[in-house]
Amino acid sequence: MFRRTFWFTAGAAAGVWATTKVSRKIRQLTPESLAAQAADKAIDAGHRLKDFALDVREGMVRREAELGGALGLDAPVDPELPVIRHTAVEAPGPDRATVHRTLPYNSNNRNEDH
């Protein structure tokens, strides 16, 4: 008698457990649930991408500061040095018309062809 009661209870418990597992899995596979999971993963990926971009920008700023210090770009400018202004068109003087100058042909601009 006890043996039958034990196996009946064990079978009922296994049936309840299997039913809850299957119903939970079916609820996870509904289109609404799948869409919500995809949206959550997309938001999480966006946050990770934003954190990565901020880390890259921080490293870039730090490296530019290091290079600027090494090259002396952050040094104060000597006010006695002449300022050389490069213009392609000179303003007309009182006795002449507009003068167009050609820029040097051997420029360092590698995007001239494009």
C-alpha positions in Angstrom: 0.0 0.0 0.0 2.8 2.5 0.9 4.7 1.5 -2.1 1.8 2.4 -4.4 1.2 5.7 -2.6 4.9 6.6 -2.9 5.0 5.9 -6.7 1.7 7.7 -7.2 3.0 10.8 -5.4 6.3 10.6 -7.2 4.6 10.4 -10.6 2.2 13.3 -9.8 5.2 15.4 -8.7 7.1 14.6 -11.9 4.0 15.4 -14.0 3.6 18.8 -12.2 7.3 19.6 -12.6 7.3 18.6 -16.3 4.1 20.6 -17.0 5.5 23.8 -15.4 8.8 23.4 -17.3 7.0 23.0 -20.6 4.6 25.8 -20.0 7.4 28.1 -19.0 9.3 27.2 -22.1 6.3 27.8 -24.3 5.8 31.2 -22.8 9.4 32.1 -23.5 8.9 31.1 -27.2 5.9 33.4 -27.9 6.6 36.2 -30.4 6.0 38.9 -27.8 8.5 37.3 -25.4 11.1 36.8 -28.2 10.7 40.4 -29.3 11.2 41.6 -25.7 14.3 39.5 -25.4 15.7 40.8 -28.6 15.0 44.4 -27.5 16.7 43.8 -24.2 19.8 42.4 -25.9 19.9 45.2 -28.4 19.7 47.8 -25.6 22.5 45.9 -23.7 24.7 45.8 -26.8 24.1 49.6 -27.3 25.2 50.3 -23.8 28.3 48.2 -24.3 29.1 49.9 -27.6 28.7 53.3 -26.0 31.0 52.4 -23.1 33.6 51.1 -25.7 33.3 54.4 -27.7 33.8 56.4 -24.5 36.9 54.3 -23.6 38.3 54.8 -27.1 37.7 58.6 -26.9 39.4 58.8 -23.5 42.4 56.8 -24.7 42.6 59.0 -27.8 42.6 62.2 -25.8 45.2 60.8 -23.4 47.4 59.7 -26.3 47.1 63.0 -28.1 48.1 64.8 -24.9 51.2 62.5 -24.6 52.1 63.2 -28.3 51.5 66.9 -27.9 53.8 67.0 -24.9 56.5 64.9 -26.6 56.4 67.1 -29.7 56.2 70.3 -27.8 52.8 71.3 -29.3 51.6 72.4 -25.9 54.6 74.8 -25.4 53.7 78.5 -25.4 54.2 80.3 -28.7 57.1 82.8 -28.9 55.4 86.2 -29.7 58.5 87.4 -31.5 58.3 84.8 -34.2 56.7 86.1 -37.4 53.3 84.9 -38.4 53.3 83.6 -42.0 49.9 83.8 -43.7 49.3 81.7 -46.8 46.7 83.1 -49.1 45.6 81.9 -52.5 44.2 85.2 -53.5 45.8 88.5 -52.5 43.6 91.6 -51.9 43.9 94.2 -54.7 46.0 97.2 -54.0 45.2 100.7 -55.0 47.1 100.5 -58.3 46.6 96.8 -59.2 43.8 94.3 -59.9 43.3 91.0 -58.0 46.3 88.7 -58.2 45.8 85.0 -58.2 48.8 83.0 -57.0 49.3 79.3 -57.6 49.9 77.1 -54.6 53.0 75.0 -54.6 52.8 71.9 -56.7 54.6 69.7 -54.3 52.1 69.9 -51.5 51.8 67.1 -48.9 48.1 66.7 -49.6 47.6 63.1 -50.8 43.9 63.7 -51.5 44.5 66.0 -54.5 43.3 63.4 -57.0 40.0 62.7 -55.3 
